[in-house]
Structure formats: structure tokens, C-alpha cells
Amino acid sequence: MGILNLTKLLADVAPQALKDYELKNYFGRKIAVDASMCLYQFLIAVRAEGAQLTSADGETTSHLLGTFHRTIRLVENGVKPVYVFDGKPPDLKSGELNKRQEKRNEAQAALAKATEAGDAAEIDKFNRRLVKVTKQHSEEVKQLLTMMGIPYVNAPCEAEAQCAALVKAGKVYATATEDMDALTFGSKVLVRHMTFSEARKMPIQEIHLDKVLTGLDLSQEQFIDLCILLGCDYTDSIRGIGPKRAIELIQKHKSIENIIQNIDKDKYPIPENWNYEGARELFKNPEVSEADDIELKWGEPDEEELVKYLCGDKNFSEDRVRNGCKKLLKAKGGSTQGRLDGFFTVLSTTPAKRKVDDKKNTPNKRGKATGKGRGKPK
């Protein structure tokens, strides 16, 4: 779920925090990718296009196809992805997981009715709601990434939290996910739509946490409380308080404790046994692996192993797999030049004071600089 309505709130209140870019703008950038979110996108997208891709024994391979081709696209554009996989969910997430299971049960029942009625549109709709990323999907993609020479990280708990830790440590530039709670976990930069299909023509949305906090006029702790009020995966929110009211209350009262003391509890009933403190602590101090202990290494693809793994029973075209390997090798060679801004130092934009000849009261022309070519490239 992430954080409910946070994107819309930022667009309304802090639009300066959101910028759109093309994929090519991320040349030379290391990006931590929320793997489970990607796999879900791939499974949903292929199902929406008609049917799941399957192996010879009927097992789904859409997640492998999506990972293979989207990763190649990222690498071709100079991006250095590292995929981060979820670990065990935190105990506080059990309520949200139970709600999701209830919705799946409802979708399963609705699917049975649609199938009996022969309603193709309804069948497709409820099939998509039943898509779930399994442990097997993740393990197969990890094998694939290893053969492609792409690093991955097994998070001990939430992938978004681990991605944020890598960003904060300077190991990567940004977190790539659709879940806005990467910002709540403290990721300095969040990029959305990075793993979308090129056919969707969606620009990449980049969100900077410091600009979010400035635009909302909040500290990071106050922002965490705002996210809890909006609705997160770890606890209930106060019924009746929407995005606009939530930001007004946080800006005025600064914390959930103060809000509870000052709101009309008949109009805005506080959830029973509301564990907002536990959710706050989880966002502030999530269970993650130390970023300094994580080594990220991008290698060369193992073409023969990839052909052996993807072709045959998994029904991939050998020509396409070999062509993909060639693209990876070519892109890897080109990406070594790095980003241009790594070779420049930002100079002061304040013009130097020019020497003045006291007698003529005119600028001294000796050593005059044009100022051209200075500064950090955009």
C-alpha cells in the first residue's frame, strides 16, 4: 500500500519536490530497485496484455521475461541497478496482510462467479487482483540476475527500508519503487516509473526528501507522523482525517500526541489500541542490513548459462537471449566512462569583484575572465 494519497498531497502542497525526467538522465547512476514491486508489475502487465507466459510445464515465466528485458533497458541507458528483495514482514504489518488476504478471498469468489457467467472482462479483472509474487518467483529472478552480472540484496525485512539505507549511506543514488514509504524510511531520493514498460511512455518521477520536508514545512519526525495519519501498512489511521486535514493538524500541533489531545474525538474517533508509536519507531529504526557491509558489484553476463537457464523448458528464444547478452556487454563497456558531473567541481556563482583603477575609475582588463564553461553540468 505504501502511504495513502501522499503523491497527490505533494503535488498540491510541495510540487517543487517532484520533477519528471527521461531514463537517459540517470546515466551512470546506481539505483536500488524494489524487486517485489517490479515482479508484481511484470506479472500484472503481461496478464493484462492477454495471458501469462509459461514454461513447458505450465509455470509462469513473465517475471523472468520482464526482469531480463527491463534490466537490459536500464543498463543500456547507463543505469546500474541493484535489486533489493523483501525479507520477513514486520509483526506490525500482520493486520495489513490479513486485509490483503481477505481481498484476495473476495476476488477469488468473484472470479468463480465471473467464470461461471463467462464474463471475460470480469475474469481478467479478478485474475489480476489475484496476482501474487511468490518466494519461487523471487528465487528464480535472483538466479537470473546472478547470470546477468547484476547484484541483488536480501533485505532482512522491508525492501524499501533497505533501499533507503543504501541511499542514505551513499551506496546508490535513489530508491526505485512505486511505494511512497521509501521517503518515510528516509530515502533521500525516490524515483517512480523507472521499471515501467517503454510503451507506456511514462516519464520518471523523481522526488527529493529534503524538498518534500521544506515544501510541507515539516521535520522528518513530523513527516513520519503525517504518513501514519494518511495511512500506512503498519497501523490504522484516524477515520475522517483526510490528506488536507492531516497536513493542517501536523503543521499546527507537530505530533500525533498533541493532535490526540486537541481534536474532537467524537468527530475523529481514535482507533482502539492505536499503535502509532510502534509504526513511528519502525519507520525511524527499521530492521536493515548495515549498508557498509554490503558490497555491490556489477559483472559480465554468463551467456551460456543464461541460454541454458532461459531456453528449452522456459520457452525463451535463444536468439533473443544471446542478443540480450550482447547488449549487456556493450552497455557495460560504455558505462565505465561515468557521469560527467563526477569530473567537475561546482564553482561559486557569485561574480568575483573586479579591480578598479582609481585614477580612471574603469575596470582593470588584465586577467579578465569570460566565465564560460564553468560550473557543474546539468
Number of C-alpha atoms within 10 A of each C-alpha: 12 18 20 20 14 18 15 12 16 18 12 11 15 18 16 15 20 18 13 13 14 13 18 12 14 19 19 22 18 20 26 31 25 26 26 22 20 24 23 17 21 24 24 21 19 18 18 14 8 9 13 19 19 15 17 10 8 11 12 16 22 24 24 25 19 22 20 19 15 19 23 21 20 21 23 20 20 26 23 23 22 25 24 26 24 21 15 10 13 15 8 15 14 14 14 16 14 11 11 13 13 12 14 18 13 14 19 16 13 17 21 13 14 18 14 10 11 11 12 10 10 16 19 17 16 19 18 17 15 17 14 14 17 11 11 9 18 18 12 14 23 23 13 21 21 17 20 24 17 21 20 23 21 17 19 18 18 22 29 35 31 31 34 29 26 25 23 17 14 14 18 21 22 26 36 31 24 21 21 23 24 30 27 27 23 22 27 23 22 28 27 19 19 25 25 18 16 13 6 8 10 15 16 20 18 20 26 18 20 18 17 23 16 13 15 20 16 18 15 18 15 21 22 24 25 26 27 26 26 24 23 21 19 23 22 21 20 18 14 11 17 15 20 12 13 20 25 13 20 21 17 11 16 19 17 19 12 13 15 15 10 11 13 11 11 7 10 13 15 16 13 7 8 13 14 19 14 13 23 21 11 16 23 16 11 19 16 20 17 11 18 11 7 12 10 16 11 15 15 15 21 14 18 12 13 21 19 13 17 20 17 13 14 20 14 19 13 15 11 13 20 15 12 21 22 15 16 23 19 13 19 21 12 15 18 10 11 13 16 12 13 10 9 12 11 10 9 9 9 6 7 8 7 12 13 12 11 9 6 8 9 11 13 13 11 7 7 10 8 7 9 6 7 13 14 13 13 6
